Amino acid sequence: MDSNIDTVGLQAAATQQYVNTVYKSSNVVCSCGSKVFHEAVVLKKISTLMSGTGREELVPIPVYVCDKCGKIPDEFTNKSAAKMILGEDKEEKEEKEDSSIII
């Protein structure tokens, strides 16, 4: 029984050390200055050809969004991945293509 008590004591000490480490860690701060975020989900549509099931599929991608400004901070993901998830990379390509058209 003594070894059981020792194991529980070690686990409690490790847990306390982890909690202390978390509290001493730096906060993620959005570019707007906010430190408060909420989890949201971006839904991506997978075409019938790409899904492999023969029907259109929805794939949820969890993201963290700033409560103050509504943006996904760069620190949570790299910029290109965030743009790809939100579909902003397509908009930029379309804008570049539109601006290169001469009438």
DASUL-V776813 format. One record per backbone hydrogen bond with DSSP energy under -1.0 kcal/mol. CO is the residue of the C=O (numbers start at 1). NH is the residue of the N-H. If there is no record, write none. Layout:
CO	NH
CO	NH
//
This chain:
1	5
2	6
3	7
4	8
5	9
6	10
7	11
8	12
9	13
10	14
11	15
12	16
13	17
14	18
15	19
16	20
17	21
18	22
19	23
20	24
30	33
34	30
36	67
38	65
40	63
42	61
44	59
46	57
47	51
57	46
59	44
61	42
63	40
65	38
66	70
71	66
73	76
78	82
79	83
80	84
81	85
82	86
83	88
83	89
87	91
88	92
89	93
90	94
91	95
92	96
93	97
94	98
95	99
96	100
//
